[in-house]
Amino acid sequence: MDEETMSAGLRERAWLDEGAGSFGRFCAEVSEATELADWPKAGTVERNVPIYEGSRVREAAADSALAIDIMSEWNAALDSGPGIIVIRGGMADTGIVDEATEIFERIIDDEQASGTGGGDHFARPGANDRVWNAAQKHCQASPANFLRYYASDAIALAARAWLGRGYQLTAQINRVNPGGAAQTAHRDYHLGFMNADQLATYPIQAHELSPHLTLQGAIAHCYMPVESGPTMLLPYSQRFTEGYVAFGRKEFQEFFAKAHVQLPLEKGDLLFFNPAVMHAAGANRSRDIRRMANLLQIGSAFGRSIEAVNRSAMSVALYPVMAEARASGSLTWREVQNAIAASAEGYSFPTNLDRDPPVGGLIPRSQAELMEAALERGASACDWEAEVAAMDQRRMP
């Protein structure tokens, strides 16, 4: 084989151009039917998506062996299975969801009045109301509600199933009002936010890696019949490696328009999916449903999350209500740890190793680990605030 032929072969194996991806192979890839027998922890399969019961998930969370089993099944479903799971009644107390809805609606009203707030990556301006950095805003508006909201075992297990420990939770509220248009079908963060020229600069390994750095999720804050436009999804589409460069092409968009599935959701239901699944928010054709979902983008400890979140401020705001919940027994320690994982920094890096060297191990303790230790020893809120400030100072470059 001559040098030119060898070089061409290596280029083909390393890079994807804008024409990459066989439409026929894609159609075959997404034609698979989901069988309930393959997902033994699921209660049923709807529209090719395995459906889990929140009560069973909470029971599993209390038993480490059962928790590993359900996380293993979810990992397989998100990776090589349909790429999507739904947890019916994933939020045990919809009263907590209702209280959070009121908080988010006040934030929307305040941001509209002040001319702040944001649009949408994939929908026309004015189609919806969006709250960026909803996790931090939620936490600082009502630490007590944030604590009970993110004490959810289902959220924590799904995040750990795909990303492992130390994940970084970010959230954005999306309220699509009657008449709101659908989004364009897309993949999501990281590579899903790039144009063709940018995508061409990343080798195939990056296209394969990107989905493993983020978990997409949604918490339904109201009843969402299909007419209200719940997320349109194409099961198994995450398995198509060339999807980031191919999915914008006409034939793929037309296929999605015909073949996507939509699942009606009840208040408190949870939806999680691989960010490489081809998806889009649907059009709200209802007369009176203001479809609100809390969209979760949960990032790997090893990646860069989509939003800059002040986790120190969140952990300081949460500490008093966490200490009270632990002392009173109103939440289990596991549930408190779930909320810590959703708020505090769970990974030790990057840091300044001159000032923050590892002590008694290979890496310094993370903010989340220090928060757990402070709660366990009964540190005061003032002491914790001082500890956070000292840690932030140590980590400065």
C-alpha positions in Angstrom: 0.0 0.0 0.0 1.4 3.4 -1.0 1.8 6.3 1.4 -1.2 8.3 -0.1 -3.5 5.4 0.3 -2.4 4.8 3.9 -2.9 8.5 4.7 -6.4 8.5 3.2 -7.3 5.4 5.3 -6.0 7.0 8.5 -7.9 10.2 7.8 -11.1 8.3 7.3 -10.7 6.5 10.6 -9.8 9.7 12.6 -12.1 12.4 11.2 -15.7 12.9 10.1 -16.6 15.4 7.4 -20.0 17.0 7.0 -21.1 14.2 4.6 -20.3 11.4 7.0 -22.9 8.9 8.0 -24.9 6.4 6.0 -28.6 7.2 6.1 -29.5 3.6 5.4 -27.3 2.4 8.3 -28.9 5.0 10.6 -32.4 3.8 9.7 -31.4 0.2 10.5 -29.8 1.3 13.8 -33.0 3.0 15.0 -35.4 0.2 13.9 -34.8 -2.0 17.0 -37.7 -2.8 19.2 -37.4 -2.6 22.9 -38.3 -5.8 24.7 -39.4 -5.7 28.3 -37.6 -9.0 29.0 -34.3 -7.2 28.4 -35.0 -4.6 31.2 -36.1 -6.7 34.2 -36.3 -3.7 36.6 -38.8 -1.9 34.3 -42.5 -2.1 34.9 -43.4 -1.7 31.2 -42.2 -0.4 27.8 -44.0 2.5 26.2 -43.2 3.8 22.7 -39.9 1.8 22.8 -38.9 3.3 26.1 -38.5 1.3 29.4 -40.6 2.8 32.2 -39.7 2.4 35.9 -41.8 3.0 39.0 -40.5 5.6 41.4 -41.5 3.6 44.5 -39.4 0.6 43.3 -36.5 2.9 42.7 -36.7 4.4 46.2 -36.8 0.9 47.6 -33.7 -0.1 45.6 -31.8 3.0 46.7 -32.0 1.8 50.4 -30.2 -1.4 49.5 -26.7 -1.1 48.1 -27.0 -4.4 46.1 -30.3 -3.4 44.5 -29.0 0.1 43.8 -26.1 -1.3 41.9 -28.5 -3.6 39.9 -30.8 -0.8 38.9 -27.9 1.5 38.0 -26.3 -1.3 35.9 -29.6 -1.7 34.0 -29.9 2.1 33.5 -26.3 2.3 32.3 -27.0 -0.3 29.6 -30.3 1.3 28.6 -28.6 4.7 28.2 -25.5 3.4 26.4 -26.5 0.6 24.0 -30.2 0.3 24.6 -32.9 2.8 23.7 -30.9 5.6 25.2 -33.9 6.8 27.3 -35.6 5.9 30.6 -38.7 7.3 32.3 -39.3 7.1 36.1 -43.0 7.4 36.9 -43.4 9.2 40.2 -39.7 9.8 40.4 -40.3 12.7 42.8 -42.0 11.2 45.8 -43.8 14.3 47.0 -45.4 16.5 44.3 -46.1 19.1 46.9 -42.3 19.8 46.9 -42.5 20.1 43.1 -45.5 22.5 43.3 -43.5 24.7 45.8 -40.6 24.7 43.4 -42.9 25.7 40.5 -44.0 28.7 42.5 -40.4 29.7 43.1 -39.5 29.3 39.4 -42.6 31.3 38.3 -41.5 34.2 40.6 -38.0 34.1 39.1 -39.5 34.2 35.6 -41.7 37.2 36.5 -38.7 39.0 38.2 -36.5 38.4 35.2 -39.1 39.5 32.7 -39.7 42.7 34.7 -36.0 43.4 34.8 -35.4 42.6 31.2 -33.1 39.7 32.0 -33.6 35.9 31.4 -32.8 34.0 28.3 -34.0 32.4 25.0 -33.5 29.0 23.8 -30.6 27.2 21.9 -33.0 25.5 19.5 -36.3 27.4 19.4 -37.4 30.7 18.1 -37.3 33.7 20.6 -40.5 34.1 22.5 -41.6 30.5 22.2 -41.0 29.9 25.8 -39.8 31.2 29.1 -36.3 30.1 30.2 -34.5 30.4 33.5 -30.8 29.8 33.2 -28.7 28.6 36.2 -32.0 27.5 37.8 -30.1 25.2 40.3 -28.3 28.1 42.0 -31.3 30.5 41.8 -33.5 27.8 43.3 -31.0 27.1 46.1 -30.6 30.7 47.0 -34.3 31.5 46.8 -35.3 28.5 49.0 -32.6 26.3 50.5 -35.2 24.2 52.3 -37.2 23.4 49.1 -34.0 22.8 47.1 -32.8 20.3 49.8 -36.0 18.3 49.6 -36.3 18.5 45.9 -32.8 17.2 45.2 -32.9 14.7 48.0 -34.5 12.5 45.3 -33.0 9.0 45.1 -34.1 8.7 41.5 -32.1 11.7 40.4 -29.0 10.6 42.3 -29.1 7.0 41.0 -29.6 8.1 37.4 -26.6 10.5 37.6 -24.4 7.9 39.3 -25.5 5.2 36.8 -24.2 7.3 33.8 -21.5 9.5 35.3 -20.3 8.0 38.6 -19.6 10.0 41.7 -18.6 13.7 41.8 -21.0 14.7 39.1 -22.0 18.4 38.6 -25.7 19.2 38.3 -26.9 22.2 36.4 -30.5 23.0 35.6 -32.6 25.2 33.3 -36.3 25.9 33.6 -38.2 25.7 30.4 -41.8 26.8 30.3 -43.4 26.4 26.9 -46.6 28.3 26.6 -49.6 27.5 24.5 -48.7 28.1 20.8 -45.0 27.7 21.6 -43.2 26.2 18.6 -41.2 23.0 18.6 -37.4 22.9 18.7 -35.3 21.8 15.8 -34.2 18.1 16.3 -30.7 17.9 17.6 -28.1 16.2 19.8 -27.0 18.1 22.9 -24.0 19.3 24.8 -21.0 19.1 24.2 -20.7 18.5 20.4 -24.4 19.1 19.8 -23.8 22.8 20.2 -21.2 23.0 17.4 -21.5 23.8 13.7 -20.1 21.6 10.9 -16.7 23.5 10.7 -16.2 23.1 14.5 -17.2 19.5 14.5 -14.7 18.7 11.8 -11.9 19.7 14.2 -12.7 16.9 16.6 -11.5 13.3 15.9 -13.9 10.4 16.0 -12.9 9.5 19.6 -14.3 12.9 20.7 -17.6 12.2 19.0 -17.7 8.9 20.9 -16.7 10.4 24.2 -18.9 13.5 24.2 -22.2 11.7 25.2 -20.5 10.0 28.2 -19.7 13.4 29.8 -23.3 14.5 30.3 -26.7 13.1 31.3 -29.8 14.9 30.1 -32.8 14.9 32.3 -36.2 16.5 32.8 -38.5 16.8 35.8 -42.1 17.3 34.9 -43.7 20.2 36.8 -47.2 19.7 35.5 -49.3 17.2 33.6 -47.9 17.0 30.0 -50.2 15.3 27.5 -48.8 14.8 24.0 -50.7 17.9 22.8 -48.7 20.1 25.2 -45.5 19.0 23.4 -43.3 16.8 25.7 -39.9 16.0 24.4 -39.8 14.3 21.1 -37.2 11.5 21.1 -35.7 9.0 18.7 -34.8 5.8 20.6 -31.5 4.1 19.7 -30.3 7.2 17.7 -27.4 7.7 20.2 -25.7 4.6 18.7 -25.1 6.4 15.4 -21.5 7.7 15.8 -21.8 10.2 12.9 -25.0 11.7 14.3 -23.4 15.0 15.4 -22.4 15.8 11.7 -25.4 14.0 10.1 -28.5 14.9 12.1 -28.8 18.4 10.6 -29.2 17.0 7.1 -32.6 17.0 5.4 -33.2 13.3 5.3 -32.4 12.8 9.0 -34.7 15.7 10.0 -37.5 14.3 7.9 -37.0 10.8 9.3 -37.1 12.3 12.9 -40.3 14.2 12.1 -42.1 10.9 11.1 -40.4 8.4 13.6 -40.0 10.2 16.9 -41.9 9.2 20.0 -43.5 11.3 22.7 -44.4 10.1 26.1 -47.1 11.9 28.2 -45.7 12.8 31.6 -47.4 13.4 35.0 -46.2 15.9 37.5 -43.2 14.5 39.3 -42.2 12.1 36.5 -38.5 12.0 35.5 -37.1 11.5 32.1 -33.4 10.8 31.5 -31.6 10.3 28.2 -28.2 10.0 26.6 -27.4 13.5 25.1 -26.6 11.8 21.8 -30.3 10.8 21.4 -31.8 12.9 18.6 -34.5 14.9 20.4 -36.4 18.2 20.5 -39.0 19.9 22.6 -42.5 19.5 21.0 -44.9 22.2 19.9 -47.5 23.1 22.6 -50.8 22.8 20.8 -52.9 22.9 23.9 -55.1 25.9 24.8 -54.2 26.3 28.4 -51.2 24.2 29.5 -48.1 26.1 30.3 -45.7 23.2 30.0 -43.0 23.5 32.6 -40.0 21.2 33.0 -36.8 21.5 35.0 -34.2 20.5 32.4 -31.2 18.8 34.1 -27.7 18.8 32.4 -25.6 16.7 34.8 -21.9 16.7 34.0 -19.2 14.3 34.6 -16.5 15.2 37.2 -14.1 14.8 34.3 -15.8 17.3 32.0 -16.8 21.0 31.8 -20.4 21.6 32.8 -22.5 23.9 30.6 -23.0 26.6 33.3 -20.8 28.4 35.8 -22.4 27.7 39.2 -21.3 29.2 42.5 -21.3 26.0 44.4 -19.6 27.6 47.4 -22.6 30.0 47.8 -25.0 27.1 47.4 -23.3 24.9 50.0 -23.3 27.8 52.5 -27.0 28.5 51.9 -27.9 24.9 52.2 -25.8 24.0 55.3 -28.2 25.2 58.0 -31.3 23.4 56.6 -29.2 20.3 56.0 -28.0 20.3 59.6 -31.5 20.7 60.8 -32.8 17.9 58.6 -30.0 15.6 59.8 -30.6 16.5 63.4 -34.4 16.0 63.2 -34.3 12.9 61.0 -36.7 14.5 58.5 -34.4 13.3 55.8 -32.2 10.2 55.8 -28.4 10.7 55.6 -28.6 9.2 52.1 -31.1 11.8 51.0 -28.9 14.6 52.5 -26.0 13.2 50.5 -28.1 13.2 47.4 -28.7 17.0 47.9 -25.0 17.5 48.6 -24.1 15.8 45.3 -26.6 18.2 43.5 -25.0 21.3 45.0 -21.5 21.1 46.4 -18.4 20.6 44.2 -17.9 16.9 44.1 -14.4 16.7 42.5 -11.1 17.9 43.9 -9.7 19.4 40.7 -8.6 21.8 39.4 -6.9 23.1 42.5 -3.7 24.8 43.6 -1.5 21.9 44.9 0.9 24.3 46.5 -1.8 25.5 48.9 -4.1 22.5 48.7 -1.9 19.4 48.8 -3.4 16.0 49.3 -3.3 15.0 53.0 -3.8 11.3 53.9 -4.5 10.3 50.3 -3.7 10.9 46.6 -6.0 13.9 46.1 -7.3 16.7 48.4 -10.8 16.2 49.7 -13.6 17.8 47.7 -16.0 20.4 48.9 -18.8 17.7 49.0 -16.6 15.5 51.2 -15.8 18.3 53.5 -19.5 19.2 53.7 -20.4 15.7 54.7 -17.6 15.7 57.4 -18.8 19.1 58.8 -22.4 17.8 59.1 -21.2 14.6 60.7 -19.2 16.4 63.4 -21.9 19.0 64.0 -20.0 22.1 62.8 -22.0 25.3 63.0 -23.1 27.2 59.9 -20.6 30.0 60.7 -17.8 27.4 61.0 -18.8 25.9 57.7 -18.9 29.2 55.9 -15.4 29.9 57.2 -14.2 26.5 56.0 -15.7 27.1 52.5 -13.9 30.5 52.3 -10.6 28.9 53.3 -11.0 26.2 50.8 -11.8 28.6 48.0 -8.7 30.6 48.9 -6.6 27.4 48.8 -7.8 26.6 45.3 -7.1 30.0 43.8 -4.3 30.0 41.2 
